[in-house]
Amino acid sequence: MSESHQRQMQVFGDNPNRFINGYSEEFERSFLEHVKRSHRFSRVAATVLYNEYISDRHHVHMNATQWATLTEFVKYLGRTGKCKVEETEKGWFVTYIDREPETLLRERLKNKRERAEVADEERHEREIEQQIARAAKSMRPVMSSDDPDLEEKKQLQRNIENEKVAFALTSARLKTGKEIDNAQGIDESKALRKTSSVFSGDDNSKNSEERSIFANSETQERAHSFALSKGKDISGSKQRDAKGGAIALAQLMEEEEKAKEKVNRKDYWLVEGLIVKVMSKSLAEHGYYKQKGIVSKVIGKYVAEVKMLDGGAILKVDQEELETVIPQIGGLVKIVNGAYRGSNARLLSIDTAKFTAKVQIEKGLYDGRILNAIEYEDICKLSLS
């Protein structure tokens, strides 16, 4: 043993804890940095992480630290809350827990934004209810006591048992234009005969009587024409009111649709039971890139635990590294964003040029409604299991 080596052994023997603690801290820091950089949102086997770490020739050896085995080091990470560790039949698995100030600040901002969105949603719902109430009030027909067709039908009741029931029948009825003309002709002939017999010698009186008869006839004709035109005006007014009410209702529904779109359009879309595609290139070396899996759990709205369809491995992946899956025509999808967020629908067709799909909502409040152009990213294939 050389003299320099003996001197180093003596220095180490004087204070061994200082050296061991220093190497342990450096090993832990570099190991966690590797996990954070390569598998920040994934659940990975501890042996895989360690083999990736020691592939760097400048790494700190574990035999220079306070941990004799990898299992002890993994348990230490779990006890200190720096990673989530799980023991399975295939060994220990590690999931990184991000506790950086930037991440915590971003999480607080997300929570604040979610609370603000909930308040906005409640306010929009109140406004929509008020608009519906105003529209219903404005479209409610005005009940007129003069119109017998609008009067409420009541059951006939007799207050006095022995009182006689009397009906007053009248022969008065509306005459048609032809009947009015015939009646006017008869009256005119009678008046002429009467005038000729009584005032046969007075031509001026005869002419005056004839002018009076013709004037009365013209007055009656004008009254009849005015009554007919008045009836048409009333009917046209009712039609215009009905048409205006329908337009107002359509405008109200359009405003409600826009309000629902604004309220339900979120920056997160993950839901349990979706079939998604993993687009993380950092997982390509493990064979998970562009592979499909089922969202088994949603963490904090933006991170999902995905159980891969091929192999059954569970990965923790951010939604930015996931992609929605479009099923075959007739397949079941979940609307994950937009006005009808949360509804299940059936895929009817797709437009590859515009990247949109045509779906029909199934069950729920909007059962049977067809959406002609919904974007690919707003729908996702739903697992039937």
C-alpha positions as CSV (number, residue, x, y, z in Angstrom):
1,M,0.0,0.0,0.0
2,S,1.5,3.3,-1.0
3,E,2.1,6.2,1.3
4,S,-0.5,8.4,-0.3
5,H,-3.1,5.7,0.0
6,Q,-2.3,5.2,3.7
7,R,-2.6,8.9,4.2
8,Q,-6.0,9.0,2.6
9,M,-7.1,6.0,4.7
10,Q,-6.0,7.9,7.8
11,V,-7.9,11.0,6.9
12,F,-11.0,8.9,6.2
13,G,-10.6,7.1,9.5
14,D,-10.5,10.4,11.4
15,N,-14.0,11.5,10.2
16,P,-15.7,8.7,8.1
17,N,-19.2,10.1,8.5
18,R,-18.3,13.3,6.7
19,F,-17.2,11.5,3.6
20,I,-20.1,9.0,3.6
21,N,-22.7,11.7,4.1
22,G,-21.1,13.8,1.3
23,Y,-21.2,10.9,-1.2
24,S,-24.7,9.9,-0.1
25,E,-26.0,13.4,-0.7
26,E,-24.4,13.6,-4.1
27,F,-25.7,10.1,-5.1
28,E,-29.2,11.0,-4.0
29,R,-29.2,14.4,-5.8
30,S,-27.9,13.0,-9.1
31,F,-30.2,9.9,-8.9
32,L,-33.3,12.1,-8.4
33,E,-32.2,14.5,-11.1
34,H,-32.1,11.6,-13.5
35,V,-35.6,10.4,-12.5
36,K,-37.0,13.9,-12.8
37,R,-35.5,14.4,-16.2
38,S,-36.3,11.0,-17.7
39,H,-39.4,9.7,-15.9
40,R,-41.0,12.7,-14.3
41,F,-44.6,11.4,-14.6
42,S,-44.0,7.7,-14.9
43,R,-44.0,4.7,-12.6
44,V,-40.8,2.8,-13.4
45,A,-39.0,-0.2,-11.9
46,A,-36.2,0.7,-9.6
47,T,-33.8,-1.6,-11.3
48,V,-34.4,0.1,-14.7
49,L,-33.7,3.5,-13.1
50,Y,-30.5,2.3,-11.5
51,N,-29.2,0.7,-14.7
52,E,-29.9,4.0,-16.6
53,Y,-28.1,6.0,-13.9
54,I,-24.9,3.9,-13.8
55,S,-24.7,4.0,-17.6
56,D,-23.0,7.4,-17.0
57,R,-19.4,6.7,-16.3
58,H,-19.1,9.8,-14.0
59,H,-21.8,8.6,-11.6
60,V,-21.3,8.2,-7.9
61,H,-21.0,4.6,-6.9
62,M,-23.5,3.3,-4.3
63,N,-20.8,1.4,-2.3
64,A,-19.5,4.9,-1.3
65,T,-22.8,5.8,0.3
66,Q,-24.7,4.9,3.4
67,W,-26.9,2.4,1.5
68,A,-25.6,-1.0,1.0
69,T,-28.3,-2.2,-1.5
70,L,-30.7,-0.6,-3.9
71,T,-33.7,-1.8,-1.9
72,E,-32.5,0.2,1.2
73,F,-32.1,3.3,-1.0
74,V,-35.6,2.9,-2.5
75,K,-37.2,2.5,1.0
76,Y,-35.3,5.6,2.1
77,L,-36.9,7.6,-0.8
78,G,-40.3,6.4,0.2
79,R,-39.8,7.2,3.9
80,T,-38.6,10.8,3.2
81,G,-41.5,11.4,0.8
82,K,-39.3,12.2,-2.2
83,C,-40.8,9.4,-4.3
84,K,-43.8,7.1,-4.2
85,V,-42.5,3.5,-3.9
86,E,-44.4,0.3,-4.4
87,E,-43.4,-3.3,-3.9
88,T,-44.9,-5.8,-6.4
89,E,-44.2,-9.3,-7.6
90,K,-41.9,-7.8,-10.3
91,G,-39.9,-5.8,-7.7
92,W,-39.8,-2.2,-6.5
93,F,-41.4,0.6,-8.6
94,V,-40.7,4.3,-8.1
95,T,-42.8,7.3,-9.0
96,Y,-41.2,10.8,-8.7
97,I,-43.0,13.4,-6.5
98,D,-42.4,16.9,-7.8
99,R,-42.1,19.3,-4.9
100,E,-40.3,22.2,-6.7
101,P,-41.5,25.8,-5.8
102,E,-42.5,26.4,-9.5
103,T,-44.7,23.3,-9.5
104,L,-46.3,24.2,-6.2
105,L,-47.0,27.7,-7.4
106,R,-48.5,26.4,-10.6
107,E,-50.7,24.0,-8.6
108,R,-51.9,26.9,-6.5
109,L,-52.7,29.0,-9.6
110,K,-54.6,26.1,-11.0
111,N,-56.7,25.7,-7.9
112,K,-57.4,29.5,-7.9
113,R,-58.4,29.4,-11.5
114,E,-60.7,26.4,-10.9
115,R,-62.4,28.3,-8.1
116,A,-62.9,31.3,-10.3
117,E,-64.3,29.0,-13.1
118,V,-66.8,27.5,-10.6
119,A,-67.9,31.0,-9.6
120,D,-68.3,32.1,-13.3
121,E,-70.2,28.9,-14.0
122,E,-72.7,29.6,-11.2
123,R,-73.1,33.2,-12.4
124,H,-73.7,32.1,-16.0
125,E,-76.3,29.6,-14.8
126,R,-78.2,32.3,-12.9
127,E,-78.1,34.6,-15.9
128,I,-79.4,31.9,-18.2
129,E,-82.3,31.1,-15.7
130,Q,-83.2,34.8,-15.6
131,Q,-83.2,35.1,-19.4
132,I,-85.4,32.0,-19.7
133,A,-87.8,33.5,-17.1
134,R,-87.9,36.8,-19.0
135,A,-88.5,35.1,-22.4
136,A,-91.3,32.9,-20.9
137,K,-92.9,35.9,-19.4
138,S,-92.8,37.9,-22.7
139,M,-94.2,35.0,-24.7
140,R,-97.0,34.3,-22.3
141,P,-100.3,35.2,-24.0
142,V,-102.3,38.1,-22.5
143,M,-105.7,36.7,-21.3
144,S,-108.5,39.0,-22.4
145,S,-111.9,38.8,-20.7
146,D,-113.5,40.1,-24.0
147,D,-112.3,37.1,-26.0
148,P,-114.6,34.1,-25.3
149,D,-112.0,31.7,-26.9
150,L,-109.4,32.6,-24.2
151,E,-111.7,32.5,-21.2
152,E,-111.1,29.7,-18.8
153,K,-113.7,26.9,-19.1
154,K,-115.6,26.5,-15.9
155,Q,-118.0,23.8,-14.7
156,L,-121.7,24.8,-14.7
157,Q,-122.8,25.1,-11.1
158,R,-126.2,26.0,-9.7
159,N,-126.2,28.0,-6.5
160,I,-130.0,27.7,-5.9
161,E,-131.4,24.3,-6.3
162,N,-135.0,25.2,-7.3
163,E,-134.1,28.1,-9.5
164,K,-135.2,27.7,-13.2
165,V,-132.5,27.6,-15.9
166,A,-133.3,30.0,-18.7
167,F,-131.6,30.3,-22.1
168,A,-131.8,33.4,-24.2
169,L,-131.6,32.5,-27.9
170,T,-131.1,35.3,-30.4
171,S,-131.6,35.1,-34.2
172,A,-129.0,37.7,-34.8
173,R,-126.0,36.4,-36.8
174,L,-123.3,37.7,-39.0
175,K,-124.5,38.0,-42.6
176,T,-122.4,37.3,-45.5
177,G,-121.7,39.9,-48.2
178,K,-124.2,38.3,-50.6
179,E,-126.9,38.3,-47.9
180,I,-126.2,42.0,-47.1
181,D,-126.5,42.9,-50.8
182,N,-129.8,41.0,-51.2
183,A,-131.2,42.7,-48.1
184,Q,-130.1,46.0,-49.4
185,G,-131.8,45.4,-52.7
186,I,-135.1,44.4,-51.1
187,D,-135.0,47.5,-48.8
188,E,-134.2,49.7,-51.8
189,S,-137.1,48.4,-53.9
190,K,-139.6,48.9,-51.0
191,A,-138.3,52.3,-50.4
192,L,-138.7,53.2,-54.0
193,R,-142.3,51.9,-54.2
194,K,-143.2,53.8,-51.0
195,T,-141.6,57.0,-52.3
196,S,-143.4,56.8,-55.6
197,S,-146.8,56.2,-54.0
198,V,-146.6,58.9,-51.4
199,F,-144.5,61.5,-53.2
200,S,-145.3,60.8,-56.8
201,G,-145.6,64.4,-57.6
202,D,-142.4,65.6,-56.1
203,D,-139.3,64.7,-58.1
204,N,-136.9,66.5,-55.8
205,S,-138.1,64.4,-52.8
206,K,-137.8,61.2,-54.9
207,N,-134.2,62.0,-55.9
208,S,-133.3,62.8,-52.3
209,E,-134.8,59.5,-51.0
210,E,-132.9,57.5,-53.6
211,R,-129.6,59.2,-52.7
212,S,-130.2,58.4,-49.1
213,I,-130.8,54.7,-49.8
214,F,-127.7,54.4,-52.0
215,A,-125.6,56.2,-49.3
216,N,-126.8,53.7,-46.7
217,S,-125.9,50.8,-49.0
218,E,-122.4,52.1,-49.5
219,T,-121.9,52.7,-45.8
220,Q,-122.9,49.1,-45.1
221,E,-120.6,47.8,-47.7
222,R,-117.7,49.8,-46.3
223,A,-118.5,48.5,-42.8
224,H,-118.5,45.0,-44.0
225,S,-115.2,45.4,-45.9
226,F,-113.7,47.0,-42.8
227,A,-114.8,44.1,-40.6
228,L,-113.2,41.6,-42.9
229,S,-110.0,43.5,-43.2
230,K,-109.9,43.9,-39.4
231,G,-110.2,40.2,-39.0
232,K,-107.3,39.6,-41.4
233,D,-105.2,42.2,-39.5
234,I,-105.9,40.4,-36.2
235,S,-105.0,37.0,-37.6
236,G,-101.8,38.5,-39.2
237,S,-100.9,40.1,-35.9
238,K,-101.2,36.8,-34.1
239,Q,-99.0,35.1,-36.8
240,R,-96.4,37.8,-36.5
241,D,-96.4,37.5,-32.7
242,A,-96.0,33.7,-32.9
243,K,-93.1,34.1,-35.5
244,G,-91.4,36.7,-33.3
245,G,-91.7,34.5,-30.3
246,A,-90.1,31.6,-32.2
247,I,-87.2,33.9,-33.3
248,A,-86.7,35.1,-29.7
249,L,-86.6,31.5,-28.5
250,A,-84.0,30.5,-31.1
251,Q,-81.8,33.5,-30.2
252,L,-82.1,32.5,-26.5
253,M,-81.1,28.9,-27.3
254,E,-78.1,30.2,-29.3
255,E,-77.0,32.4,-26.4
256,E,-77.4,29.5,-24.0
257,E,-75.3,27.3,-26.3
258,K,-72.5,29.9,-26.4
259,A,-72.7,30.2,-22.6
260,K,-72.4,26.5,-22.2
261,E,-69.4,26.4,-24.5
262,K,-67.7,29.2,-22.6
263,V,-68.3,27.5,-19.2
264,N,-67.5,23.9,-20.2
265,R,-64.4,24.7,-22.3
266,K,-61.5,23.8,-19.9
267,D,-57.7,23.4,-20.2
268,Y,-58.0,19.8,-18.9
269,W,-59.9,16.9,-20.4
270,L,-58.8,13.6,-18.7
271,V,-61.5,11.3,-17.5
272,E,-61.3,7.7,-16.2
273,G,-62.2,5.1,-18.7
274,L,-60.8,6.8,-21.8
275,I,-58.6,5.0,-24.3
276,V,-55.6,7.3,-25.0
277,K,-52.4,7.2,-27.0
278,V,-49.0,7.9,-25.3
279,M,-47.0,10.4,-27.2
280,S,-44.1,10.9,-24.8
281,K,-40.8,10.4,-26.7
282,S,-39.0,9.8,-23.5
283,L,-40.9,6.5,-23.2
284,A,-39.9,5.4,-26.7
285,E,-36.9,3.4,-25.5
286,H,-39.3,1.4,-23.3
287,G,-41.6,0.7,-26.2
288,Y,-44.6,2.8,-25.0
289,Y,-44.4,5.6,-27.6
290,K,-47.6,5.8,-29.7
291,Q,-49.1,2.8,-27.7
292,K,-52.6,2.9,-26.4
293,G,-53.8,2.5,-22.8
294,I,-56.8,3.1,-20.5
295,V,-56.9,6.0,-18.1
296,S,-57.3,4.2,-14.8
297,K,-56.9,7.2,-12.5
298,V,-56.7,11.0,-12.9
299,I,-54.4,12.9,-10.6
300,G,-54.9,16.6,-10.1
301,K,-56.9,16.9,-13.4
302,Y,-53.7,17.1,-15.5
303,V,-51.9,13.8,-14.9
304,A,-53.3,10.3,-15.6
305,E,-52.3,6.8,-14.6
306,V,-52.5,4.9,-17.8
307,K,-52.7,1.1,-17.9
308,M,-51.2,0.0,-21.2
309,L,-53.2,-2.4,-23.3
310,D,-50.1,-4.2,-24.3
311,G,-48.4,-5.6,-21.3
312,G,-50.5,-4.0,-18.5
313,A,-47.8,-1.6,-17.3
314,I,-49.0,1.4,-15.4
315,L,-47.5,4.8,-16.4
316,K,-48.1,8.2,-15.0
317,V,-48.3,10.6,-17.9
318,D,-49.1,14.3,-18.2
319,Q,-52.1,15.1,-20.5
320,E,-49.7,17.1,-22.8
321,E,-48.1,13.8,-23.7
322,L,-51.4,12.0,-24.3
323,E,-53.6,12.1,-27.4
324,T,-57.3,11.3,-27.9
325,V,-58.2,8.2,-29.8
326,I,-61.0,8.2,-32.5
327,P,-62.9,4.8,-32.8
328,Q,-64.4,3.2,-35.8
329,I,-67.7,4.5,-37.2
330,G,-70.5,3.5,-34.7
331,G,-68.1,3.4,-31.8
332,L,-68.8,4.9,-28.4
333,V,-67.0,8.1,-27.5
334,K,-66.9,10.5,-24.5
335,I,-67.2,14.3,-25.2
336,V,-64.2,15.6,-23.1
337,N,-64.5,19.3,-23.8
338,G,-66.9,22.0,-25.0
339,A,-70.5,22.7,-24.5
340,Y,-71.6,19.0,-24.1
341,R,-68.6,18.0,-22.0
342,G,-69.2,14.7,-20.1
343,S,-71.8,13.3,-22.4
344,N,-71.5,9.9,-24.1
345,A,-72.1,9.8,-27.9
346,R,-72.1,7.5,-30.9
347,L,-69.7,8.3,-33.8
348,L,-71.7,8.7,-37.0
349,S,-69.0,9.9,-39.4
350,I,-65.7,11.8,-39.7
351,D,-64.4,14.6,-41.9
352,T,-60.7,14.0,-42.4
353,A,-60.2,17.2,-44.3
354,K,-61.5,19.4,-41.5
355,F,-60.5,17.1,-38.6
356,T,-64.1,17.0,-37.3
357,A,-66.6,14.3,-36.5
358,K,-70.4,13.9,-36.5
359,V,-71.7,12.3,-33.3
360,Q,-75.1,11.7,-31.7
361,I,-75.5,12.1,-28.0
362,E,-76.8,9.1,-26.1
363,K,-78.7,9.3,-22.8
364,G,-78.8,12.2,-20.5
365,L,-80.4,15.6,-20.9
366,Y,-79.4,16.0,-24.6
367,D,-80.3,12.4,-25.7
368,G,-80.6,12.2,-29.5
369,R,-79.0,15.5,-30.2
370,I,-76.7,15.4,-33.3
371,L,-73.5,17.5,-33.4
372,N,-72.4,17.9,-37.0
373,A,-68.9,19.2,-36.6
374,I,-67.1,18.5,-33.3
375,E,-63.3,18.6,-33.3
376,Y,-61.2,15.4,-32.9
377,E,-59.6,16.6,-29.7
378,D,-63.0,17.2,-28.0
379,I,-64.0,13.5,-28.2
380,C,-62.2,10.3,-27.2
381,K,-62.8,6.6,-27.5
382,L,-64.5,5.1,-24.4
383,S,-63.6,1.8,-22.9
384,L,-66.5,-0.7,-22.7
385,S,-64.9,-2.6,-19.8
